[in-house]
Amino acid sequence: MAHDDRLAVALRRQRDASAVGPREGMVKRLEAELHTTRASLRTKAEELVHARAQLTSLGDELQVSRAEHSTFHEEVKVVNAALDHVRQQLGQVQSGHAELVAVLSHELRNPLMLIGCGLEILENAEPGGELARRALALLQRQHGYMSRMVEDLLDVSRVSHGKIELRRERVDLGELVRRTVEDHLDVFGAAGIALELVAAPRAIAIHGDPTRLRQVLGNLLHNAAKFTPRGGVVIVSVLADAATTRAIVRVQDTGRGIDPAMLPRVFEPFTQADAALDRSLGGLGLGLAVVKGVVDAHGGTATVASAGRDQGATFTLSLPLATG
C-alpha cells in the first residue's frame, strides 16, 4: 500500500476514534444519571409506601377517635338520662315529703282537737259521772289511735333500714289466724260487715314471730274494714300448700277494689289509692307497707289482686312451712 493510502487509513481511524470517544462518554454519563435517577425513584417509592402506611395508620386512629367520640356522646346521653331520672325522683321525694307533712297534719289535728274537747269536758263534768266516763273513753280511743300511728311510723322506719326484729318460735298459723279473726268480730259487726273464716283442716306449723304475724293480719283486716261498705263481706282463709311447702293466708273483701295502675304501689309507704277517699277514712297508708316488711322478714311474700274499682281486693300472704 502506498504511503498516502496508509496515512489516509490512519487519519480515518483517528477520526472514527475521536468520534466514538465522546459518544461513549455521554452514554456512560447517561447511564450514571439513569442509575442515580432509579435510586432516587426507589427512595421516593419507599418514602411513598411509608407515607401511605402513615396515612393508613392515621386513618385507623381517626376512625378509632370517631368511635370513641361517638361512645363518649352516648355515655353523655346515658349520664344525662340518669341525671334526669334522679331529678325526677328528687322531685317525687320532695312532693312526697310535702304530702306527708300535709297528711300528718291532718291526721294529728283531729285527735288533738278531740283530746282537747275531752279534757275540757273532764274539767267541767262531775267526777265519775256519765259525761266524764264518755270523755275518758274518747281520750282512750284517741290515745290508741295516735299510738298506732306512731308505731306504724316506727315500723316503717325499721323495715326500710332492715332493723325489724323477729322473736321466732313454732307457731300454729291456723290457730293464730282464728284468734285474730275472733278479736276483730266486734269491729266488723259494728261496721255492718260480715267477717268469715275458712279454717285449715289441720294444724299449720310455721317458724315465726306470733306478735308480728298478728300485727300483719290485723293490718289486713283493718284495711278490709276500711274499704268495704256496710253489707259487704270479708273472707279470711288459711291453708297449707304441700307442693310448695308454703302456708297461704288470704284476705278477700267485696269493697272498693284497687285500680290496676295502683296495684304495683299498694305496699309502698304513704301510698293512697284515692287521696280524697282515704282522707275521709283516715290513715297514713303505712299498714300495708308494714305487712310487706314483716312478711319479707319471715322469708315470705305479700301480693294483692283486684279486678278494679268496686270489684273488691284479695291480699295473699305466703310463708314457709316449718321443717322438722
C-alpha positions as CSV (number, residue, x, y, z in Angstrom):
1,M,0.0,0.0,0.0
2,A,1.2,3.4,-0.8
3,H,2.3,5.7,1.9
4,D,-0.5,8.1,1.2
5,D,-3.1,5.3,1.5
6,R,-1.8,4.2,4.8
7,L,-1.9,7.8,6.0
8,A,-5.5,8.1,4.9
9,V,-6.5,5.0,6.8
10,A,-4.7,6.2,9.9
11,L,-6.4,9.5,9.7
12,R,-9.8,7.9,9.2
13,R,-9.3,5.6,12.1
14,Q,-8.3,8.5,14.2
15,R,-11.4,10.4,13.2
16,D,-13.5,7.4,13.9
17,A,-11.9,7.0,17.3
18,S,-12.3,10.7,18.1
19,A,-16.0,10.5,17.0
20,V,-16.8,7.4,19.1
21,G,-15.0,8.5,22.3
22,P,-17.3,11.4,23.2
23,R,-20.4,9.3,22.5
24,E,-19.3,6.5,24.8
25,G,-18.6,9.1,27.5
26,M,-22.1,10.5,27.0
27,V,-23.6,7.1,27.2
28,K,-21.7,6.4,30.4
29,R,-22.8,9.7,31.8
30,L,-26.5,9.0,30.9
31,E,-26.2,5.5,32.4
32,A,-24.8,7.1,35.6
33,E,-27.6,9.6,35.6
34,L,-30.2,6.9,35.0
35,H,-28.8,4.8,37.8
36,T,-28.9,7.8,40.1
37,T,-32.5,8.6,39.0
38,R,-33.5,5.0,39.6
39,A,-32.0,5.1,43.0
40,S,-33.8,8.3,43.7
41,L,-37.1,6.9,42.4
42,R,-36.6,3.8,44.6
43,T,-36.0,6.0,47.6
44,K,-39.1,8.1,46.8
45,A,-41.1,5.0,46.2
46,E,-40.1,3.7,49.7
47,E,-41.0,7.1,51.1
48,L,-44.3,7.0,49.4
49,V,-45.0,3.5,50.8
50,H,-44.0,4.7,54.2
51,A,-46.3,7.8,53.8
52,R,-49.2,5.6,52.7
53,A,-48.6,3.4,55.8
54,Q,-48.7,6.5,57.9
55,L,-51.8,7.7,56.2
56,T,-53.4,4.3,56.8
57,S,-52.4,4.4,60.5
58,L,-53.7,8.0,60.8
59,G,-57.0,6.8,59.2
60,D,-57.3,4.0,61.7
61,E,-56.6,6.3,64.5
62,L,-59.2,8.8,63.1
63,Q,-61.7,6.0,62.9
64,V,-61.0,4.9,66.5
65,S,-61.2,8.6,67.6
66,R,-64.6,8.9,65.9
67,A,-65.8,5.7,67.5
68,E,-64.6,7.0,70.9
69,H,-66.2,10.3,70.3
70,S,-69.5,8.6,69.4
71,T,-69.2,6.4,72.5
72,F,-68.5,9.5,74.6
73,H,-71.6,11.1,73.3
74,E,-73.6,8.0,74.0
75,E,-72.2,7.9,77.6
76,V,-73.1,11.6,78.0
77,K,-76.6,10.8,76.9
78,V,-76.8,8.0,79.4
79,V,-75.5,10.2,82.2
80,N,-77.9,13.0,81.3
81,A,-80.8,10.5,81.2
82,A,-79.7,9.2,84.7
83,L,-79.5,12.8,86.0
84,D,-83.0,13.5,84.6
85,H,-84.2,10.4,86.4
86,V,-82.6,11.4,89.6
87,R,-84.1,14.9,89.3
88,Q,-87.5,13.3,88.7
89,Q,-87.1,11.1,91.8
90,L,-85.9,14.0,93.8
91,G,-89.0,15.9,92.8
92,Q,-91.2,13.0,93.7
93,V,-89.5,12.7,97.1
94,Q,-89.9,16.4,97.7
95,S,-93.5,16.2,96.7
96,G,-94.0,13.1,98.8
97,H,-92.5,14.8,101.8
98,A,-94.8,17.8,101.3
99,E,-97.8,15.4,101.1
100,L,-96.6,13.5,104.2
101,V,-96.5,16.7,106.2
102,A,-99.9,17.6,105.0
103,V,-101.3,14.1,105.8
104,L,-99.6,14.1,109.3
105,S,-101.0,17.5,110.0
106,H,-104.5,16.3,109.0
107,E,-104.2,13.0,110.9
108,L,-102.9,14.7,114.1
109,R,-105.2,17.7,114.1
110,N,-108.4,15.7,114.5
111,P,-107.3,13.5,117.5
112,L,-105.6,16.5,119.2
113,M,-108.8,18.5,118.8
114,L,-110.9,15.7,120.3
115,I,-108.4,15.3,123.1
116,G,-108.8,19.0,123.8
117,C,-112.5,18.6,123.9
118,G,-112.3,15.6,126.2
119,L,-110.0,17.4,128.6
120,E,-112.4,20.4,128.7
121,I,-115.3,18.1,129.4
122,L,-113.4,16.4,132.2
123,E,-112.7,19.8,133.8
124,N,-116.4,20.6,134.0
125,A,-118.0,17.2,134.3
126,E,-118.9,15.6,137.6
127,P,-116.2,13.1,138.6
128,G,-117.3,9.6,137.9
129,G,-120.4,10.8,136.1
130,E,-121.7,9.6,132.7
131,L,-120.3,12.6,130.9
132,A,-116.9,12.1,132.5
133,R,-116.8,8.4,131.5
134,R,-117.7,9.3,127.9
135,A,-114.9,11.9,127.8
136,L,-112.4,9.3,129.3
137,A,-113.4,6.8,126.6
138,L,-112.9,9.4,124.0
139,L,-109.4,10.1,125.3
140,Q,-108.6,6.4,125.4
141,R,-109.7,5.9,121.8
142,Q,-107.6,8.9,120.6
143,H,-104.6,7.8,122.6
144,G,-104.9,4.3,121.0
145,Y,-105.2,5.9,117.5
146,M,-102.2,8.1,117.9
147,S,-100.2,5.2,119.5
148,R,-100.9,3.0,116.4
149,M,-99.9,5.9,114.1
150,V,-96.6,6.3,115.9
151,E,-95.9,2.5,115.9
152,D,-96.6,2.3,112.2
153,L,-94.2,5.1,111.5
154,L,-91.5,3.4,113.6
155,D,-92.2,0.1,112.0
156,V,-91.9,1.5,108.5
157,S,-88.6,3.1,109.5
158,R,-87.4,-0.2,110.9
159,V,-88.4,-2.0,107.8
160,S,-86.7,0.5,105.4
161,H,-83.5,0.2,107.4
162,G,-83.6,-3.5,107.8
163,K,-83.8,-3.3,111.5
164,I,-87.1,-5.1,112.2
165,E,-86.6,-7.7,115.0
166,L,-88.4,-11.0,115.0
167,R,-88.8,-13.3,118.0
168,R,-89.3,-16.6,116.2
169,E,-91.0,-19.6,117.6
170,R,-93.0,-22.6,116.3
171,V,-96.5,-21.2,115.6
172,D,-99.7,-22.9,114.6
173,L,-100.7,-20.4,111.9
174,G,-104.3,-21.6,111.6
175,E,-104.9,-21.1,115.3
176,L,-103.2,-17.6,115.2
177,V,-105.5,-16.6,112.3
178,R,-108.6,-17.9,114.1
179,R,-107.9,-15.9,117.2
180,T,-107.1,-12.8,115.3
181,V,-110.3,-13.0,113.3
182,E,-112.3,-13.5,116.6
183,D,-110.6,-10.4,118.1
184,H,-112.0,-8.3,115.1
185,L,-115.5,-9.7,115.0
186,D,-117.0,-6.9,117.1
187,V,-115.3,-4.2,115.0
188,F,-116.7,-5.7,111.8
189,G,-120.1,-6.3,113.4
190,A,-120.3,-2.7,114.4
191,A,-119.5,-1.7,110.8
192,G,-122.1,-4.0,109.4
193,I,-119.6,-6.1,107.6
194,A,-119.6,-9.9,107.7
195,L,-116.3,-11.5,108.7
196,E,-115.9,-15.2,107.7
197,L,-113.1,-17.6,108.4
198,V,-112.3,-20.6,106.2
199,A,-110.1,-22.6,108.6
200,A,-107.5,-25.2,107.7
201,P,-108.5,-28.8,108.4
202,R,-105.3,-29.4,110.3
203,A,-102.6,-27.5,112.2
204,I,-100.2,-25.5,110.0
205,A,-96.8,-25.0,111.6
206,I,-94.5,-22.2,110.7
207,H,-91.5,-20.7,112.4
208,G,-92.3,-17.0,113.0
209,D,-92.9,-14.2,115.4
210,P,-96.6,-14.5,116.6
211,T,-96.9,-10.9,117.7
212,R,-95.7,-9.6,114.3
213,L,-97.9,-12.1,112.4
214,R,-101.0,-11.0,114.4
215,Q,-100.0,-7.4,113.5
216,V,-99.8,-8.3,109.8
217,L,-103.2,-10.0,109.8
218,G,-104.7,-7.2,111.9
219,N,-103.5,-4.6,109.4
220,L,-105.0,-6.6,106.5
221,L,-108.3,-6.8,108.4
222,H,-108.3,-3.1,109.3
223,N,-107.6,-2.3,105.6
224,A,-110.5,-4.6,104.5
225,A,-112.9,-3.0,107.0
226,K,-111.8,0.5,106.0
227,F,-112.6,0.0,102.3
228,T,-115.6,-2.4,102.5
229,P,-119.0,-0.7,102.7
230,R,-121.7,-1.8,105.1
231,G,-123.3,-5.0,104.0
232,G,-120.1,-6.3,102.5
233,V,-118.2,-9.5,103.2
234,V,-114.6,-10.2,104.2
235,I,-113.4,-13.8,104.0
236,V,-110.2,-15.0,105.6
237,S,-108.8,-18.3,104.6
238,V,-105.7,-20.3,105.6
239,L,-104.3,-23.4,104.1
240,A,-101.0,-25.4,103.6
241,D,-99.7,-26.0,100.1
242,A,-97.7,-29.2,100.4
243,A,-96.5,-28.9,96.8
244,T,-94.7,-25.6,97.5
245,T,-94.1,-26.2,101.3
246,R,-95.8,-22.9,101.9
247,A,-98.6,-21.7,104.2
248,I,-101.1,-19.4,102.5
249,V,-103.3,-16.8,104.1
250,R,-105.9,-14.8,102.0
251,V,-108.0,-11.9,103.0
252,Q,-110.7,-11.3,100.4
253,D,-113.1,-8.4,100.5
254,T,-116.1,-7.1,98.5
255,G,-115.0,-3.5,98.9
256,R,-114.0,-0.6,96.7
257,G,-111.2,-2.5,94.9
258,I,-108.0,-1.1,93.5
259,D,-107.3,0.5,90.2
260,P,-104.9,-1.8,88.2
261,A,-102.5,1.2,87.8
262,M,-102.1,1.3,91.6
263,L,-101.5,-2.4,92.2
264,P,-97.7,-2.2,91.9
265,R,-97.6,0.6,94.5
266,V,-100.0,-0.8,97.1
267,F,-97.3,-1.9,99.5
268,E,-95.2,1.3,99.3
269,P,-95.3,3.6,102.3
270,F,-97.6,6.6,102.3
271,T,-99.4,5.3,99.2
272,Q,-103.1,6.2,99.0
273,A,-105.1,4.7,96.2
274,D,-107.6,7.6,96.3
275,A,-106.5,10.6,98.4
276,A,-110.0,12.1,98.6
277,L,-111.5,8.8,99.9
278,D,-108.6,7.9,102.2
279,R,-108.6,11.3,103.9
280,S,-112.2,10.9,104.8
281,L,-111.4,7.5,106.3
282,G,-108.1,8.5,107.9
283,G,-104.8,6.7,107.9
284,L,-101.2,7.3,106.6
285,G,-101.1,4.5,104.2
286,L,-98.5,2.6,106.3
287,G,-100.3,-0.5,107.3
288,L,-99.7,-2.4,104.1
289,A,-96.0,-1.3,104.0
290,V,-95.6,-2.9,107.4
291,V,-97.4,-6.0,106.2
292,K,-94.9,-6.5,103.3
293,G,-91.9,-5.7,105.5
294,V,-92.8,-8.2,108.2
295,V,-93.7,-10.9,105.7
296,D,-90.5,-10.3,103.8
297,A,-88.5,-10.6,107.1
298,H,-90.2,-14.0,107.6
299,G,-88.9,-15.2,104.1
300,G,-92.4,-14.9,102.7
301,T,-94.2,-12.8,100.1
302,A,-97.2,-10.5,100.1
303,T,-99.3,-9.9,97.0
304,V,-102.5,-8.2,96.0
305,A,-105.0,-8.7,93.2
306,S,-108.1,-6.7,92.2
307,A,-110.3,-6.6,89.1
308,G,-110.7,-2.8,89.6
309,R,-112.9,-0.2,91.2
310,D,-115.8,-1.7,93.2
311,Q,-114.6,-5.2,92.4
312,G,-113.0,-6.0,95.8
313,A,-109.5,-7.0,96.6
314,T,-107.6,-10.1,97.6
315,F,-104.4,-10.0,99.7
316,T,-102.4,-13.2,99.8
317,L,-99.6,-14.0,102.2
318,S,-97.2,-16.9,101.5
319,L,-95.0,-18.1,104.4
320,P,-92.5,-21.1,104.5
321,L,-93.8,-24.1,106.5
322,A,-91.8,-25.2,109.5
323,T,-89.4,-28.1,108.9
324,G,-88.9,-30.9,111.4
